[in-house]
Amino acid sequence: MGAQLREYRARIRSAQTTKKITRAMELIAASRIQRALARVKASAPYARAVTRAVSAVATYSNVEHVLTTEPEKIERAAIVVFASDRGLAGAFNANVLRAGEELATLLQSQGKDVVYYLIGRRAVGYFSFRKRAFEQVWAGDTDTPQFGTAQEIGQELVRRFVQPTSEGGVDEIHIVYNRFVSMLTQEPEVVRLLPLEVVEGVEAPEDRDAAFPLYEFEPDAEDVLDALLPVYIESRIYNALLQSAASKHAATQKAMKSASDNADSLIRDYTRLANNARQAEITQQISEIVGGADALSSAK
């Protein structure tokens, strides 16, 4: 009984230590998620303004641009997977990697070769463990992404897109990331980044009788597209980085709260078992004392 009691107490101490760690990580994630959401909110006006500008050029000009023209035949597609540098976030990384796998399967069924660009060490570990090839990696700042990283990713993707397929270029680019819906829900999002699909059209005026504005492009629409489209792509990638960071912190908070609750449950269960073992030990000791007393009385 004594050994069993010591075992239960050791498990209780272990669960209490684990709870302290998970509780601290839960509080850290809760503090970080507010800053991450503030960054997402702060970036929204700029992203909307760039989107409206690109929409205006695409709508009111008939220029064929390499970033907006659909290729006649798509031979190679690139998938950019937005994961995290750290784990302990529940199904956060598993969901986005699964969505990337499903997208790759769909593209391959259409006869397209697929190449990968990875963001986050967890994605690198997933591909390295399975000995699967990938083109390039960006890691180290997934918790607090910087705009410079989005610029670097955007420049590389545009470079590979305008490069001929025979020289290693790609015909289309997709991004896969976790979109922040709420503190409890983060959904994998798949977006075709290039050729450009403008996701927000030019807003109609509130007064239906009002005329749409007339646009003039200087020096011309093609030069405007050359300047706007890389900025648009960088803003989309930066928004995806911020959404992924906010989703990761929310997933970490939820996972650590669940771990803390499980630790509480273990502590209660082992405390009950320890009390039962202690009671059984006391009962056995009393029985031995009573038995010894009876034996002495009988001897007399």
N, C-alpha and C positions, 0 to 999 in steps of 0.2 A: 504493500500500500504506500509506503514512504517513497519508493522510487516513482510510482505512478503520480503521486502528488507533486513531486519535484518536476516531473515532465510537464504536467499541466501548467505549473507556475512559470516554467521556462517559455512555454508557448504563449502564455499571456504577456510576458515581458516582450517577446518578439513582436506580437501583434500591436502592442502599445507603441513600440519604436517605429514600426511601419506606419501606424496611424499619424504619428508626429510628422513623418516625412511627407506623406500624401496630403496631409492638411496644409502643410507649408506650401507645397507645390500648387494646391488648389487656390490658396490666397494669392500667390504670385501670378498665376494665370488670370485670376479675376482682376488684378490691378493692371495687367498688361492689355487685356482685351478692351478696356475702355479707351486706352490710347490708340489701339489699332482701329477701333471703330471711328474714333475722331479723325484719324488719317484718311480712312475711306470716305467719310463725309466731306472732308476738306478737299479731296481730289475730285469729287463729283462735278462741281461747276466747271472746272477746266475741261474735264472729259466731255461734258455735254456741249460746251462751246466748240471744241475741236470737231466733235461729231457733226454738229449743225453746219460748220463750215465745210467739211468734206461733203456732207449731203448736198449742200447748195451747189458746190462745183460739179458734183456728179449728176445732179438733176438738171442744172441749167446750162450745161455744156455737153457737146457731143464728141469730146476728145477721147480717143482710145489710148489708154495708159496701160503700161505693162502691169501695174499693180491692181488694175480693175478689170482687165480683160481676161475672160475665161479661155484657157488654152484649148486647142482643138482636141488634144489627147493628153490625158494626165497619166504619166508613167511612174512618177515617184512622189510620195507624200511624206511630209514631216509631221511628227507629233511632239509637242512640247508638253511634258508632264510636270506639273507644279506639286511637288511633295514638300516635306519639311526636313530640317537637319536633325531633329530629335524625335524620339518616339514618345511613349507614354501619353498617347492622344487617342486612345480607343481605336475606332475603325477609320480614322481620318486618312491615313496613308493607304490603307487597304482599299478604300472606296475609290480614291482617285486612280490608283494603279489598275484596279479592275476596270474602271471606265476606259482607261487608256488601252487595255488589252482588248476590250470589246470593240473599240474604234479601230484598232489595228486589224482585228479579224474581219471587220466589215470592209475596210479598204483593200485588204488582200483578196477578199472574195470578188472584188471588182477588178482584179488584175493589176493592182498598184503595188509597187515596192514601198516599204515603210522604213523610215529612218527616225531615230529618236533623239530628242534633246531633253536633258534632264535638269531639273531644278530641285536641289535638296539632297542631302546625303542618304536619306532613306530610300529614295528612288535609285541612287547609285548602288546601294547595297542590294536592292532587289534585283537589279539587272546583272550585277557582278556575280551574285550567288548562282544565278541561272546561266552564267556565261553567255550573255546576250550583248550584242554590240550596240553602242550609242555614239553619237557624233561629238557632243560637247556637254560640259557640266558647268552649272553655276551653283555654288553652295557657300554657306557661311553666314548669310544674313537673311534667312527666310523668316525669322521671328520679327525683325525690324527691317524690311526691305527698303532699299534706297533707289531713288530715281536713276542714278547712274547705272545700276544693274539693269534696269528696264531699257535704258538706252543701249547698253552693250548687247543685250539679247535682241532688241529690235534691229540694230545695225547688222548683226550676224544673220538674222532671218531674212532681211531684205536682200542682203548680198547673195545668199544662197538661192533666193527666189528668182532674182534677175539673171543668175548664172545658168547657162545652158545645161540641160539634163545630162548631155553626153560628158560634161566636165564636172559632174557631181552635184549639179543644182537640183532643185525640187520644183514641182509644178503646183503644189498647194501645201498650205501649212495650217495645222489644227492645234489649238491649245486646250488642255484638259486641266481644270483646277476645281477646288472646292469653293462654292459660292456661299457666303454667309447669309442665311435666312433668318435665324434667330439664335438665341443662346442654346437652344436644344436641337436645332436642325441646321445641318450644313450639307448642301447637295452638290454632287459632282456636276460640273458644267462643261460641255463640249462646244467649242466655237471654232468655226473655220475663219482663220485670220486672213489668209490670202489664198486666192484672189479675193479682193476686198468685198465684204458683205456689210454694207452700212446698216447697222441695227436700229438706228433712230432717224427717221426721216425728218424733213424740214417741217416744223410745226405749222399747222394752219392758223391763220389769224382768228381771234375770238369773234370778230365781226365777219360773218360769212359774205357780206357785200363788199368787204375791203379787198383790194387787189393785192396780189403777192408782189414783193419788191422786185425791182429789176436789178440784175447783177451785172457788173462790169469787172472783168478780170485783167489786172495789169501785172506784168507785161502781157501775159496771155494765160488761158486756162491750163495749158500743159505745165507751164512753170509754176503755177499756183498748186497744181496737184503734186509736182515734184517736191515742193516745200511742205505741203500739208500732210501728205500720206505717211511719210516716216514719223511725223509728230503724232499722228493719229494712232499708228501701230504701237509706238512707245507708250502712249497713254493707255491703250487697251492692255498692254502687257503689265504696266505698272498697277493698273486697277486690279488685274488678276493676282498680282503679287500681294497687294494689300488685302484683297478678299481672302486669299489663301492664308495669310498670316492671322487675320481675325478669326477665321474658321478654326485654325489650329489651336489658338488660345482657348476658344470656346470648347473645343473637343477635349483639350487637356483638363480644363476645369471640370467638365462633366465626368471624365474618366477618373480624376483624382477624388472627386466627391463620392463616386461609386466605390472606389477603393477604401476610402475612409469609413464609409457605411459598412462595407464588408469586414473591415478590421473591428469595428464596434460589435458586429454580430459574432465574430470569432471570440472576442474578449468575453462577451456574455456567455457563450456556450462553454468556453474553457473554464470560466469562473464557476459556472454551475457544476461542471464535472469535477473541478477541484474541491468544491464544497462537499459534493457527494463522496469523493474519495476521503476527504478529511473526516467526514461523519462516519464513514465505514471504518476508518482507522480508530477513531475514538470508541466506536461500538465494540470493535475487536479487543481493544485494550481493557474496556470495562468487563467484557466477557472473560478475559484471561484472569483479571483480578478476582472476579466473583468465583470463577472455577478454582483458583488457587485457595481462596478462603474456604470454600466448601471442602476441598481436599484436606486442609488443616483441621477443620472441624471433625471430619470423619476419622482422622488419625487419632484424635484424642478420645 
